[in-house]
Amino acid sequence: MLITLAIATTLATIWDFKTREIPDTINFFLIFWGVLYWSYVSYVLKDAVPFMLSAIGLAVFFTIAFFLTKYDVWGGGDSKLLIGYGACIAPFGFMFSIWFLFFLFMIGVFSGIIYLQYLISKGVPYKTAKLKGIPFAHSFLISLVLTCLLPLYKVTLG
């Protein structure tokens, strides 16, 4: 599952940097892959929990993505990518999802600021720079890697 996420996110990152858009095929693939994969795991284990967690993750990440799109924080491609991640990573556990979102937003904020500063230093007015769109898919990939590395550091919250 994580390798599929990494490959799909790498492709999304390349497209995002080139065209400022993430293809729907990648996003919908992740959504369907997450639901189908965890459905299969539930079937094999004869336990509905993995599928239910995938559905709950999809719903929660959809809600987050909805508000981020509604208030023009993200574009539609980034939001659909987040929904796909919700379907794929939620069964790994609540803390995995929370750490992923934490890294995603922190990396997104810092990379967005750096990218806007770069455009402004090139003489692009702020409003034009903001309208050009900030590539964000790389934040997903970096966040996935950092979240997967967390168990190596035995990070705990309490």
N, C-alpha and C positions, 0 to 999 in steps of 0.2 A: 504494500500500500504506500509506504513512504517513498519508495523508489519511483513509483508511478507519479506521485505528487511532485517529486523533484524534477522529473523529466517534463511533465506538463507545465510546471511553473517556469522552468528554464525556457521552454518554447514561448510561453506567454511573455516572459521578460524580454526576449529578443524582439518579438512583435511590438511590444509596448515601446521599446526604445526606438524602433524603426518608424512606426506609424502612429504612435500615441493611442493605439487601440488594441484591445485584446480580443482575438477572434472568439465568437460565440461557440465554435466547435470545441475549443479547449475547455471553456467554462462548463458547457453542458456535458461534455465527456466526464469531467470530474464529478459533477453532481450525480449523473447516472452511475458512474463507476463506484462511487462511494456507497450509494444505496444498494446496488447490485452485489458488490463485494460483501458488505456486512449482512445482506440477506442470505447469501450463500454460507457465510460463517455461522449465522444463526441456524440455518437448516442443518449444517453438518454437526453442530454442537447440540442441536435440538433444544436451543435456548433462545428466546426472543430478545434477550437483553442487547446484544450487539446491534441488531437492526433497530430496536427502539432508541438506543443512544444515537445512532446515525440520524434517525428521523428527528429526534429532539435537537441534535446539533445543527441539522439543516434549518430547522425552524428558528432557533436562537440566532444563528449567524444570518439568516434571512432578515430577521428583525433589525439586527445591527446594520446590515447592509442597506436596508430600506431607509433608515434614518440618515445614514451617511450620504446616500444618493439624494434624498429629498432636500437636504440642506446644502447640496453642492460641495460636499467635502471630497467626494470621489465621483468618478465616472461610472457608468453602468458596467463596463468590463471588469473593473476592480471589484465591484460589488458582487457580480456573479462569480468571480473567482473566490471571494470570501464564502459565498454560499456553498460552493463546491468543497472548500476546505472544511466547512462545518459538517458536511455529510461524510467526509473521509476521516477526520481526526477525532471527532467527538468520542467514539468508542475507546480511544486510548486513555481516556480519563478526563475528569473535570479539570485537574490541575494542568494537564498537558494543554488543554484548550485555553485556559487562563494565561499561562505563560506564553503561548503562541500569540494571543491577542496583545499581550503586554509588549512583547518584542516587536510585533507588527506595527503597533501605533508609535512606539518610540523611534524605531528605525524610519518609519514613514515621515514623522515630524522632522527629524534631523536631516534626512535626505531631501525632503521638500524645501527646507530652508536653504540648504546648500545649493540646490538646483536653481531656486529663485535668485539667490545672490549671484550665481554664475551668469544667469541671463541678464540680470540688471547690470552687472559689471561689463557685459558685452554691449551695453547701450540700449537694451530692450526695455521700453517702459514697463512699469509694474503691471498695469492692467493687461497689456499685450502678453507679458510673460505668463500671467495667471491664465489667460485664455488659451495659450498654447498647450496647456495641460502638462502636468507633472507625471513623468513615468513612475509608476508605483509598484509594478509587479515584482521588481527585484526585492522589495521589502518582504514579500511573501516567502521567497526562496531563502533569504538570510534568516528570517524568523523561524522557518521550518528547521534549518540546520541548527540554530542556537537552541531551540526547544528540544531537539533530539539529543543535543550534547549535555543538557542539564543533568540527567542522571549520573553522568561521569563526575560531576562536581558535588553530587549529593546535596543539592540545594533543598532546604526545607523552609517552610514559612513559620515554624514555631518551635 
